[in-house]
Each structure stands twice: as structure tokens, then as C-alpha cells.
Amino acid sequence: MNDIYTSAKDVTDIILDLEKKQGLLEWKIDGVFVWQAARADIYTSILDLGISHKANSNRETFFKKLKIYYKRFIINSLFYNPFLDFNKSNALVFESGRKYLVDDKYIDIYTRYLCEDLEQDSIPYSKYSTNYLFDSVEPRSFKVRHLDFIYIASRILSKLIKVTISEHDIEKLQFIEKEINTSLRVRIDLITIIINEIKRFKSQYPFYKILFRLKKASKIYLVNSSDKAPMIKAAKDENIIVNELQHGLISKEGLIANFPDTTEDSLEYFPQKFFVWEDLNMCTCKLPLSKANIVNVKNKHLQYMLKKNQNISRKDTQMLIISQPYLSIEIFKFIIANIEEMKSWQFIYKLHPAEDHNFISNISFYKYSLYDNLSIVSNNQSIYRLFSESKYVLGVFSTAVFEAHYFGCKTLLLNLPGVEMAYSLIKSGKAVIVNTNDRLAKIV
């Protein structure tokens, strides 16, 4: 990340201030509450512009692209088309888009246990895959439909949609763009983001509305509502209760799901109920909901994995390193700078699911192969087993640094941009901050 701004909190504070002063969350353009719909995209676009490099480059060959097109256009859109399932369901479950290896099977750890509860209560439900990247990691079933038909058909439809923006709204967009660009010294194209979001909203909304009318469900469950405005609006218009399941850290220092100045239960494109994990300190933001609509639940996956790994012996000189997208290189530099002094230690570098395993080896000065006590693991190894056998865990603000304390690890937070998102761990005495020029050997 460059030195223009030092934290996601800076971006969050500026956007929240603009929202409050300019009434952005109540702002409609061409029938769409544009800021509610595009808010997360604007936030992440600003963060991306402040980052000089990414560590998840994974180029696709022509044949790989061809295979993806075949899978998405033919297999997912035809055979697993959500509109070709005519069974009525009381609940619709939209998967998170990520799968993790558990008991030799890849599962969605955020919706799997919900589905088990629905089955136990004899509640008919339908489940939908949302990410083609994980189609091949588990056996396919016609009981699980895919949203690729909606994604592809709406993308085509969006090309035909013309967006109408008044002169007043253009002036307002230009003013906000200038405020953001001046304050953060970035060059964000706000008008293009807004136009694309309106097209996406208007093209996806009718498909979801038809789906919900066909299924006649009373509730839907989703993961990460920040990019699902058309789905949420369609469900609400069909009198369906929208529930969101927590899937990671949601911090008051970040913007996602954080609405400190918003009237509770007032947002058009936010779920009516939010299920928050108990006892993990992973929701410090102000959700835009009243207390009655915030439901505390156990994280059943963590409970299960803790019990499953309870007999694993902990290694006093093993440290698990949690990678962080956009900060991977900085974290890796810190480890390389300290590893010579800690030859008796074993370092396990756990890549984020969004990262390419080859990115480190492709960078010439990362000669990690020279170190017998450093290994790099990806999504095919259970992070929970690694928690259970590692005495120390080092990261920045990933969900995993919160889970590490739950598993009894001593948690170290590397002082890099974004670490403020995990300050609740430091304040509660569950983690220690480590500066990038500190000697790790002296801390442990």
C-alpha cells in the first residue's frame, strides 16, 4: 500500500462523513438507491487504488477460459438452471461462494450448518451455488442449483439498459468524486461505477423477482449482502424475510455493514435480520438494524473443529503465519527478515483462499526454498488443525486471527495497514501488536 493513506479507517471515516453530510444513503438515481447499492464497490475500489501491488495474479490460458465458458454457459446455466426447479421451498439458501476442506470434503462452512438445522426442523429449502470456481471440488447435485444463468443473462440484458442521470445528480457525483480524490489522493471514476451498478441492479432484479415468485419461500439466507442489492430488493418486494449470516470480521474501522449514522431498519438494500457469532469479538461495527433483528448464534463450525482437533499436541516452536490479500509481500518480508535468528522454529505460511500459491516463488528475492523451517500451504490444508498444533499465530486483521484465540493460540498482529480492524483483540488482551522492525525472536 502506498503512503497516501495508512489505513482502511481513513477511507471509512471520509465516506461516512460524506454519507452523513450529503444524505447519500437516501439518494436515488433512475429509481435506484445508488449509494446503498454501490457503497461496497466504491469502498473496495478506493482501497485497491491505494495498493501498489496484488498477490493473487493467476493468468488463465485460452483453453482454461474455454473450459470455464463451457461450464458456465452449458453446464451451470442449462442443467443447473434455478428456474428449472419447480419444487416449493420455505427457505432459500444462497451459498457464500467459498468451499473449505472438512473431513475430506469441500463444504460451505457458513451455510452447511444452517442447512442441517433446516433439515432437522423439517423445513423444505433450496440451495444455490454462487461461484463457478468451486463447482469441481464436490460432487454435483440437482438439489443445488446455480446462479450462473442469472449472472450471464443479466449481463447481456444490462447492455440494453440506458441509464438516465439528471444534471443535478451528475454535479453531485462530480462533487463527491472530487472530495474523495482530493482527500485520499486517488482517481476514482465514480460516475462509471454508479452507471454500472444501476445497470447491474436493473438487469438482475427481474430475474430474482421471478425466482422468488416461483419458489414462494418465506425466508432467504445469504452471506455477504454488500453486493446483493437486487436480490435483497426483489425478496423484500415479494414479502420474503432476508437473513444474513456472518462470514467474517465486520469492524467499526471498516465500511462493510457499518452504518453508525443510519436509522435502524431503514435501508432498502440491507437484510432484515443479521445472525452474529457469539463470543468472538468479530462484530464491532454498528449494523443498521434494531437489537430485535440482530440474532446471536454459536459458530457451529468452530465448535466442531475445536472438538475434532482437541487431541492434537501443540508445538511450542511452531508459528502459523496468516496471509492477508494485498499485504502478503509485506508479511512475507517480515518473516524472511527474522527467520535466520529462529532456525529452531517451524513457520507455516497459510495463503488466503483468494491467493495464487505460485506468487511468492515467482518473485525472485523470496528464496523461501532455502529455509527448511518455512513451508507454504494453501486451501487444501485445514487451518484449524494448524491452529491446534501451533503455539503462535501471526497476522494482520484476517478472520483467522480472531479464530486463533478461540483455539488457544497466542496471537500476534503485525502493524501494517488495516491492523486497526483487529484492535478489539488488543483491547481485550487477546493479541499483541508487533512492529515491522521488531525482532520476532525477542517477542516470543
Residue pairs with C-beta under 8 A, 6 or more apart in sequence:
1 50
1 51
1 52
1 326
1 327
1 417
2 50
2 51
2 52
4 50
4 184
4 185
4 186
5 11
5 50
5 184
5 185
6 417
7 253
7 417
7 418
7 419
7 420
8 47
8 253
8 254
8 255
8 417
8 418
8 420
8 421
9 253
9 254
9 420
9 421
10 184
11 43
11 46
11 47
11 50
11 184
11 255
12 43
12 253
12 254
12 255
12 258
14 179
14 180
14 183
14 184
15 39
15 42
15 43
15 46
15 180
15 255
16 255
16 258
16 260
16 261
18 24
18 176
18 179
18 180
19 25
19 35
19 261
20 261
22 172
22 176
24 35
24 176
25 33
25 35
25 36
25 39
25 259
25 262
25 267
26 33
27 33
27 34
27 35
27 172
28 34
29 163
29 165
29 166
29 169
29 194
29 198
30 163
30 164
30 165
30 198
30 202
31 202
32 197
32 198
32 201
32 202
33 229
33 268
33 269
34 194
34 197
34 198
35 42
36 229
36 267
36 268
36 269
36 270
37 197
37 198
37 201
37 229
37 230
37 269
38 193
38 194
38 197
39 226
39 255
40 226
40 227
40 255
40 256
41 193
41 197
41 227
42 188
42 190
42 193
43 255
43 256
45 188
45 193
46 180
46 184
46 186
46 188
47 326
49 186
49 187
49 188
50 184
50 186
51 326
53 326
53 329
54 325
54 326
55 323
55 325
55 326
55 328
55 329
55 355
55 356
55 359
55 360
56 325
56 352
56 354
56 355
56 356
56 359
57 356
57 359
58 356
58 358
60 68
68 132
71 132
71 135
72 132
72 148
72 152
73 148
73 152
75 135
76 129
76 132
76 135
76 146
76 148
76 149
77 146
77 148
77 149
77 152
77 153
78 149
79 142
80 129
80 140
80 142
80 144
80 145
80 146
80 148
81 145
81 146
81 149
82 128
82 145
82 146
82 147
82 149
82 150
82 211
83 149
83 210
83 211
83 214
84 145
85 126
85 142
85 145
86 214
87 124
87 126
88 124
88 215
88 216
88 217
89 124
89 125
89 126
89 215
89 216
89 217
90 123
90 124
90 125
90 217
90 218
90 219
91 118
91 123
91 124
91 125
91 126
91 217
91 218
91 219
91 220
91 221
92 125
92 126
92 127
92 128
92 212
92 215
92 217
92 219
92 220
92 221
93 111
93 114
93 115
93 118
93 125
93 126
93 127
93 128
93 220
93 221
94 111
94 127
94 128
94 130
94 147
94 220
94 221
94 222
94 223
94 228
94 231
95 108
95 110
95 111
95 127
95 128
95 129
95 130
95 131
95 223
96 108
96 109
96 110
96 111
96 130
96 223
96 224
96 247
97 130
97 131
97 133
97 134
97 223
98 108
98 110
98 131
98 134
98 353
99 106
99 107
99 108
99 134
99 137
99 138
100 106
100 107
100 108
100 109
100 353
100 379
100 382
101 379
101 380
101 381
101 382
102 109
102 301
102 305
102 382
105 138
106 134
106 137
106 138
107 138
109 301
110 223
110 245
110 247
110 301
111 127
111 221
111 223
111 245
112 301
113 300
113 301
114 221
114 245
115 125
115 127
118 125
126 143
126 145
126 215
126 217
127 143
127 144
127 145
128 144
128 145
128 146
128 147
129 135
129 144
129 145
129 146
129 147
130 146
130 147
132 146
132 148
135 146
150 204
150 207
150 208
150 211
153 207
154 200
154 203
154 204
154 207
155 203
157 203
158 199
158 200
158 202
158 203
161 198
161 199
161 202
161 203
163 195
163 198
163 199
165 173
165 191
165 194
165 195
170 191
173 190
173 191
173 194
174 190
174 191
176 190
177 188
177 189
177 190
177 191
180 186
180 188
180 190
181 187
181 188
197 229
200 230
201 229
201 230
201 233
202 230
204 230
204 231
205 230
205 233
205 234
206 234
208 230
208 231
208 234
208 235
209 234
209 237
209 238
211 234
212 220
212 234
212 235
212 238
212 240
213 238
217 240
218 240
218 241
219 240
219 241
219 242
219 243
220 231
220 235
220 240
220 241
220 242
220 243
221 243
221 244
221 245
222 228
222 231
222 232
222 242
222 243
222 244
222 245
222 271
223 244
223 245
223 247
224 244
224 247
225 232
225 242
225 244
225 257
225 269
225 270
225 271
226 256
226 257
228 269
229 269
232 242
232 268
232 269
232 270
232 271
233 268
233 269
235 241
235 242
236 242
236 268
236 272
241 272
241 273
242 271
242 272
242 273
243 271
243 272
243 273
243 274
243 275
244 271
244 273
244 274
244 275
245 275
246 274
246 275
246 276
246 277
246 282
246 283
248 282
248 399
249 282
249 397
249 398
249 399
249 402
249 421
249 422
250 256
250 257
250 258
250 282
250 283
250 284
250 285
250 287
251 258
251 284
251 285
251 397
251 421
251 422
251 424
252 258
252 260
252 284
252 285
252 286
253 284
253 420
253 421
253 423
254 285
254 421
256 285
257 274
257 285
257 287
258 285
258 286
258 287
259 267
259 270
259 285
259 286
259 287
259 288
260 285
260 286
262 286
262 288
263 288
264 288
264 289
264 290
265 272
265 288
265 289
265 290
265 293
266 288
267 288
270 288
270 289
272 289
272 293
273 289
273 293
273 294
273 295
274 287
274 289
274 293
274 294
274 295
275 295
275 296
275 297
276 283
276 287
276 294
276 295
276 296
276 297
277 283
277 296
277 297
277 298
277 299
278 296
278 297
278 298
278 299
279 406
280 299
280 302
280 402
280 403
280 406
281 402
281 424
281 425
281 428
281 430
282 399
282 402
284 424
287 294
302 384
302 403
302 406
305 382
305 384
306 384
306 406
306 407
308 384
309 384
309 385
309 387
309 388
309 407
310 388
312 385
312 388
312 389
313 389
314 388
314 389
314 390
314 391
314 408
315 346
315 389
315 390
315 391
316 391
317 344
317 345
317 346
317 391
318 345
318 346
318 347
318 348
318 389
318 390
318 391
318 392
319 345
319 346
319 347
319 348
319 390
319 391
319 392
319 393
319 394
319 444
320 348
320 350
320 383
320 386
320 387
320 390
320 392
320 393
320 394
320 404
320 409
321 331
321 335
321 347
321 348
321 349
321 350
321 393
321 394
321 395
322 350
322 393
322 394
322 395
322 396
322 398
322 400
322 401
322 404
323 331
323 349
323 350
323 351
323 352
323 355
323 395
323 398
324 331
324 352
324 395
324 396
324 397
324 398
324 416
324 418
325 352
325 354
325 355
327 396
327 416
327 417
327 418
328 351
328 352
328 355
328 359
328 360
329 363
330 414
330 416
330 436
331 394
331 395
331 396
331 414
331 416
332 349
332 360
332 366
332 368
334 414
334 436
334 440
335 347
335 349
335 374
336 366
336 368
338 439
338 440
338 441
339 345
339 347
339 371
339 373
339 374
341 439
341 440
341 441
342 373
342 440
342 441
343 373
344 373
345 373
346 373
346 375
347 371
347 373
347 374
347 375
348 375
348 377
348 386
348 390
349 360
349 368
349 374
349 375
349 376
349 377
350 377
350 378
350 381
350 383
350 386
350 400
351 357
351 376
351 377
351 378
351 379
352 398
353 378
353 379
355 378
357 376
357 378
360 366
360 368
360 376
361 368
361 369
368 374
368 376
377 386
383 400
383 403
384 403
384 407
387 393
387 400
387 403
387 404
387 407
387 408
387 409
388 407
390 409
391 409
391 410
392 409
392 410
392 411
392 412
392 444
393 400
393 401
393 404
393 409
393 410
393 411
393 412
394 411
394 412
394 413
394 414
394 434
395 401
395 404
395 411
395 412
395 413
395 414
396 413
396 414
396 416
396 418
396 419
396 422
397 413
397 418
397 419
397 420
397 421
397 422
401 411
401 413
401 422
401 425
401 431
402 422
402 425
404 411
405 411
405 425
405 430
405 431
410 432
410 444
411 425
411 430
411 431
411 432
412 431
412 432
412 433
412 434
412 443
413 419
413 422
413 425
413 426
413 431
413 432
413 433
413 434
414 434
414 436
415 433
415 434
415 435
415 436
416 436
419 433
422 431
425 431
426 432
426 433
432 443
434 440
434 443
